Amino acid sequence: MKTIHGYLRMMEHEGLAPVKYSWHYATYSDETSGKKQDKCEAIYNTDPLPVNEWIGKKITLSTSGKIRCVLCGRPTKKSFGGGSCYVCFTTKAQNDMCILKPETCHFHKGTCREPEWGKTHCFKKHTVYFANSSGIKVGITKEDPISNRWVDQGARFAIPVLEVNSRYEAGVIEHYLANFLPDKTSWQKLVVGDPPEFDLVKEKNKYTKHLSSKELFVETGSSKSSPVSYTVSSVDKMTEILYPTPSFPAKVKSLKFTEQDSIQDTLLGIKGQYLLFSSGVINIRSYGGYQFNLTLD
């Protein structure tokens, strides 16, 4: 019997055929030192046994209900924005609305919550891509390799479309293309099997041709704007991603993870950041910062 304790983080992964997952979690020194729990730097841990090897085994996953902010480590009664305490949710740039809606970037207005963070994370190469997770969708990422983003969202196939120099420009293009293509994944379709096939190369050629006749703009301050500049990606082949999913749940159900609702079931597979059980699924990404106890029979 194997037991792991700590605070949840997204699973780490490597490879694409198939994806190999690792259980990644945080612990805090003040929980063993007897000190009052407040802001505390997380100690990150990765279990040596790949999560792929848990498949077919019974897992018990429970929580005490404790949550610690994924950014500052402060205990919090409620999680905001995927694992932040209220202070970090309302003050950190990575929790601002422009992260969810990058076309609303307001850096040029001088109102960025953390200008230095913005310079480092938002003003760098971003890729606009097409992916097939539950069907074709458009998305953006600064991940390098790009496939890290594709795996986290459970894409079976994907292709880079355009490259730009900022998150703002990528967001403007994504927002425009969302008039024609979905920009979200249906988790209900994602966790029950493979999506319908789409020729992403054909779709890429179609929409890059369409964009060549359009001019999109970003604001640059003082009521000025400039055209969005992009480069068409030279990649002309879809990337295929294989997940460790020998089988899928018979029914679509999002499992609760509370003090009263522990999960005790056989692991069927892993896709994106979802653990697939016979009774339903849990998105590990949704519970960042939650204390957990995991037992593997």
C-alpha positions in Angstrom: 0.0 0.0 0.0 1.3 3.4 -1.0 0.3 6.7 0.8 1.0 10.3 -0.3 0.1 13.5 1.6 0.4 17.1 0.6 -1.3 19.9 -1.4 -2.5 19.3 -4.9 -0.8 20.7 -8.0 -1.3 19.9 -11.6 0.2 16.6 -12.8 3.5 16.9 -14.6 4.1 15.0 -17.8 6.5 14.2 -20.6 6.3 12.4 -23.9 3.4 12.2 -26.3 3.1 8.5 -27.3 1.9 7.9 -24.7 2.0 10.8 -22.3 3.8 9.8 -19.1 2.3 11.5 -16.0 3.9 12.2 -12.6 2.1 13.1 -9.3 3.3 16.6 -8.4 2.4 18.2 -5.0 3.5 20.7 -2.4 4.3 20.5 1.3 5.1 23.3 3.8 7.8 23.5 6.4 5.6 25.3 8.9 3.3 22.3 9.2 6.1 20.3 10.8 7.9 23.1 12.7 4.9 24.0 14.8 5.0 27.6 13.7 1.8 29.5 13.0 0.7 28.9 9.5 0.8 32.0 7.3 2.7 32.8 4.1 5.2 30.1 3.4 7.2 29.0 0.4 6.0 25.7 -1.0 8.3 22.7 -1.1 7.6 20.8 -4.4 7.6 17.1 -4.6 7.2 14.6 -7.4 6.3 11.0 -6.6 8.8 8.5 -8.3 6.1 6.1 -9.4 4.5 7.3 -12.7 0.7 7.8 -12.4 0.4 5.6 -15.5 1.3 2.7 -13.3 -1.7 3.5 -11.0 -4.1 2.5 -13.8 -6.1 -0.6 -12.9 -5.5 -0.1 -9.1 -7.9 1.1 -6.5 -7.2 4.6 -5.3 -8.6 6.4 -2.3 -8.4 10.2 -2.6 -9.6 12.4 0.3 -9.2 15.8 1.7 -9.4 17.5 5.2 -10.8 20.6 3.5 -7.7 22.6 4.1 -6.5 24.9 1.3 -3.2 26.8 0.9 -2.7 29.5 -1.7 -0.7 28.1 -4.7 1.0 31.5 -4.9 1.9 32.6 -1.4 1.2 29.5 0.7 -1.2 31.3 3.0 -4.1 29.1 4.4 -7.4 30.2 2.9 -11.0 29.0 3.6 -11.9 29.4 -0.1 -10.0 28.9 -3.3 -10.2 31.6 -6.0 -9.0 31.4 -9.6 -7.7 27.9 -9.4 -6.0 27.9 -6.1 -5.3 31.4 -4.9 -6.2 33.1 -1.7 -8.4 36.3 -2.0 -5.4 38.6 -1.6 -3.5 37.0 -4.4 -6.6 36.7 -6.5 -7.2 40.4 -6.4 -3.6 41.7 -6.6 -1.6 39.3 -8.8 -1.4 39.9 -12.5 -1.7 36.2 -13.3 -5.2 36.4 -11.8 -6.4 39.4 -13.7 -9.2 39.2 -16.2 -6.8 39.7 -19.1 -5.3 36.3 -18.4 -8.7 34.7 -19.2 -9.5 37.3 -21.9 -6.1 38.4 -23.3 -7.7 40.7 -25.8 -8.6 42.9 -22.9 -4.9 43.5 -22.0 -4.5 47.0 -20.3 -0.7 47.1 -19.9 -0.6 50.0 -22.4 -2.9 52.0 -20.1 -0.5 51.8 -17.2 -2.9 49.7 -15.1 -1.2 46.3 -15.1 -1.2 44.9 -11.5 2.4 43.9 -11.8 4.2 45.5 -14.7 7.4 43.6 -14.4 5.5 40.3 -14.3 3.6 41.4 -17.4 6.8 42.3 -19.3 8.3 38.9 -18.5 5.2 36.7 -19.1 3.1 38.6 -21.6 5.6 40.3 -23.9 7.2 37.2 -25.4 6.5 34.8 -28.2 3.0 33.3 -28.1 1.5 30.8 -30.5 -2.1 30.7 -31.8 -3.0 27.0 -32.4 -5.8 24.7 -33.4 -6.4 21.7 -31.3 -8.9 18.8 -31.3 -9.9 17.8 -27.8 -13.6 17.5 -27.9 -13.8 18.9 -31.4 -11.8 21.6 -33.1 -10.9 24.7 -31.1 -8.6 27.7 -31.2 -6.3 28.6 -28.4 -3.1 30.5 -27.5 0.0 29.6 -25.4 3.4 30.8 -24.5 4.5 27.2 -23.5 7.7 25.9 -24.9 7.2 23.2 -26.1 3.7 24.0 -27.2 2.7 20.4 -26.6 2.7 21.0 -22.8 -0.4 23.1 -23.2 -2.0 20.6 -25.6 -1.5 17.8 -23.1 -2.9 19.8 -20.2 -6.1 20.4 -22.1 -6.4 16.8 -23.4 -6.0 17.5 -27.1 -5.7 14.4 -29.3 -4.4 16.3 -32.3 -3.0 19.9 -32.6 -1.1 22.2 -34.9 0.5 25.7 -34.4 -1.0 28.3 -36.7 0.5 31.7 -36.0 3.3 33.2 -34.0 3.2 36.7 -32.4 5.3 38.7 -30.0 2.8 39.2 -27.2 -0.1 37.7 -25.4 -2.2 40.7 -26.3 -1.8 40.2 -30.0 -2.5 36.4 -29.6 -5.6 37.2 -27.7 -6.9 39.6 -30.4 -6.5 37.0 -33.1 -8.0 34.3 -30.9 -11.0 36.5 -30.1 -11.5 37.2 -33.8 -11.3 33.5 -34.7 -13.7 32.6 -31.9 -16.4 34.1 -34.2 -15.9 31.0 -36.4 -14.5 28.4 -34.1 -15.0 27.3 -30.4 -12.4 28.5 -28.0 -13.3 26.1 -25.2 -13.2 22.3 -24.6 -16.3 20.3 -23.6 -15.0 18.3 -20.7 -18.0 16.0 -20.9 -17.0 14.9 -24.4 -13.3 14.9 -23.5 -13.5 12.2 -20.8 -15.6 9.6 -22.7 -13.5 8.9 -25.7 -11.7 10.3 -28.7 -13.1 13.3 -30.5 -14.4 13.3 -34.1 -11.6 13.7 -36.7 -10.7 17.1 -38.2 -8.1 17.9 -40.8 -6.3 20.6 -38.8 -3.9 21.3 -41.6 -6.8 22.1 -43.9 -8.4 24.3 -41.3 -5.0 26.1 -40.7 -4.7 26.9 -44.4 -8.3 28.0 -44.6 -8.0 30.5 -41.7 -4.6 31.8 -42.4 -5.8 32.7 -45.9 -8.9 34.3 -44.4 -6.7 36.3 -42.0 -4.5 37.5 -44.8 -7.3 39.7 -46.0 -8.2 41.1 -42.6 -6.4 43.7 -40.5 -6.6 43.4 -36.7 -5.4 46.0 -34.3 -4.1 46.4 -30.7 -4.3 49.5 -28.7 -0.9 51.1 -27.9 -1.9 54.0 -25.6 -3.2 57.6 -26.0 -6.1 56.3 -28.1 -3.6 55.0 -30.7 -3.5 51.6 -32.2 -1.3 49.5 -34.5 -1.9 46.5 -36.7 -1.4 43.0 -35.3 1.8 41.5 -36.7 2.1 37.7 -37.0 4.1 35.0 -38.7 2.4 31.9 -40.1 3.9 28.8 -38.4 6.0 26.6 -40.8 4.6 23.4 -39.2 2.4 21.7 -41.7 1.7 18.4 -39.9 -0.6 17.7 -37.0 0.8 16.4 -33.7 -0.9 13.3 -32.4 -1.0 12.8 -28.6 -1.8 9.4 -27.1 -3.0 9.2 -23.5 -2.9 6.3 -21.1 -6.6 5.5 -21.4 -7.2 1.7 -21.7 -10.9 2.5 -21.0 -13.2 5.3 -20.3 -16.0 5.9 -17.7 -19.4 4.5 -18.6 -21.1 7.7 -17.5 -20.1 11.4 -17.4 -19.9 12.6 -13.8 -17.7 15.1 -12.2 -16.7 13.7 -8.8 -16.8 15.9 -5.7 -13.7 16.4 -3.6 -14.7 17.6 -0.2 -14.3 16.5 3.5 -17.6 14.6 3.1 -16.9 13.2 -0.4 -13.8 11.1 -0.8 -13.1 9.1 -4.0 -12.6 5.4 -3.7 -12.5 3.7 -7.0 -10.4 2.0 -9.7 -8.4 4.3 -11.9 -9.3 3.7 -15.6 -7.0 6.2 -17.3 -5.6 9.7 -17.5 -6.4 12.4 -20.0 -5.4 16.0 -19.8 -5.5 16.8 -16.1 -8.4 14.4 -15.5 -8.2 11.2 -13.5 -10.8 8.8 -15.0 -12.6 6.4 -12.6 -15.4 3.9 -13.3 -17.7 6.2 -11.2 -16.7 9.5 -12.8 -13.8 11.9 -13.2 -11.9 14.5 -11.3 -10.0 17.5 -12.8 -6.9 17.8 -10.7 -6.3 21.3 -12.1 -9.6 22.5 -10.4 -8.3 21.6 -6.9 -4.9 23.3 -6.9 -3.9 24.1 -3.3 -6.3 21.5 -1.7 -4.8 19.3 1.0 -5.0 15.6 0.0 -4.4 12.1 1.3 -3.9 9.5 -1.4 -3.7 5.8 -0.9 -2.9 3.4 -3.6 -3.8 -0.3 -3.0 
